[in-house]
Amino acid sequence: MTLLCVIWATQQVALKATAADFSPMLQTSLRCGFGALLVSLFVLVRRQGGFTHNEPTFWPGAFAGLLFASEFMLAAIAIELTNVAHLIVLLYTAPIFAAIGLAIYLPNERLHRPQWLGILLAFGGIVIAFWEPTDEGLSDGLVGDLLALAAGAIWGATTVVVRTTNLTRAPAALTLIYQLVACFVLLLAVAWFTDDLRFNPTPLVFTSFTFQVVVVSFFSYLVWFWMLKTYLASRLGVFSFLTPVLGVVLSVWLLDESFGPRFAGGTLLVVTGITLVSGHSFIAKKLGWGSR
């Protein structure tokens, strides 16, 4: 799980580091396309079934794919406007939006008082760390932050779709294929129509792209889905919030990004809030909170 957190934190750093030579929109599209091919081969080898218009999972899968593609489209735009540290912290607000959505659609997912406290802490942290309006209007950085937060909200909505439709009974790899294929097609179309196709084949670009296809889109996602079936999801969920912390550390170390006490304090509140929301059942059991 520590390895997965490092991988997920590193992917945003790699995307930012190569943005000048390889359009993030095009890079994300092609990464998802090659990742979908690798996962499809995995599905065929495991004989988990394909997907067609006759499959009961097709339409919810297509909708989840549309949301997934929208999330990555916003993230690809945001990464050119704001810091990696900002992007990764705001992306990982997704569990908050997922928890609110699931509480609406699934009665057994109702939110408890510590989770509501976590939501308040997280959004308070966002205001403290990121909201810096100027007299000239919204800065590029703030626009990027807002897009990253919107991407996190869409990620949360994708989780709600997966949990409340036929996708919940589909093989995890098949659900991933829907999302990767949609992301490949839609982001490639956006890159084409906006003429955002820059590609300078440097060694760093090839290294980054290989890492994102093989390690991120294929290896890490499949291992994550396998771990969700093997280990307690609540423990994994809490542990996964090492990712935004590692993302901030890596962005400072590898990209020379800087942050002040305001960002550090706000980020701490966000991560604490997300942990309370996502890891409530695990934390409640350890602390004896019961069902409050």
Stockholm file with secondary structure:
# STOCKHOLM 1.0

chainA/1-292         MTLLCVIWATQQVALKATAADFSPMLQTSLRCGFGALLVSLFVLVRRQGGFTHNEPTFWPGAFAGLLFASEFMLAAIAIELTNVAHLIVLLYTAPIFAAIGLAIYLPNERLHRPQWLGILLAFGGIVIAFWEPTDEGLSDGLVGDLLALAAGAIWGATTVVVRTTNLTRAPAALTLIYQLVACFVLLLAVAWFTDDLRFNPTPLVFTSFTFQVVVVSFFSYLVWFWMLKTYLASRLGVFSFLTPVLGVVLSVWLLDESFGPRFAGGTLLVVTGITLVSGHSFIAKKLGWGSR
#=GR chainA/1-292 SS CHHHHHHHHHHHHHHHHTTTTBCHHHHHHHHHHHHHHHHHHHHHHHTCCCCCTTSTTHHHHHHHHHHHHHHHHHHHHHTTTSCHHHHHHHHTTHHHHHHHHHHHHCGGGCCCHHHHHHHHHHHHHHHHHHCCCBTTBCCHHHHHHHHHHHHHHHHHHHHHHHHHSGGGGSCHHHHHHHHHHHHHHHHHHHHHHTTCCCBCCCHHHHHHHHIIIIIIIIIIHHHHHHHHHHSCHHHHHHHTTHHHHHHHHHHHHHHCCCCCHHHHHHHHHHHHHHHHHHTHHHHHHHHTCTTC
#=GC SS_cons         CHHHHHHHHHHHHHHHHTTTTBCHHHHHHHHHHHHHHHHHHHHHHHTCCCCCTTSTTHHHHHHHHHHHHHHHHHHHHHTTTSCHHHHHHHHTTHHHHHHHHHHHHCGGGCCCHHHHHHHHHHHHHHHHHHCCCBTTBCCHHHHHHHHHHHHHHHHHHHHHHHHHSGGGGSCHHHHHHHHHHHHHHHHHHHHHHTTCCCBCCCHHHHHHHHIIIIIIIIIIHHHHHHHHHHSCHHHHHHHTTHHHHHHHHHHHHHHCCCCCHHHHHHHHHHHHHHHHHHTHHHHHHHHTCTTC
//
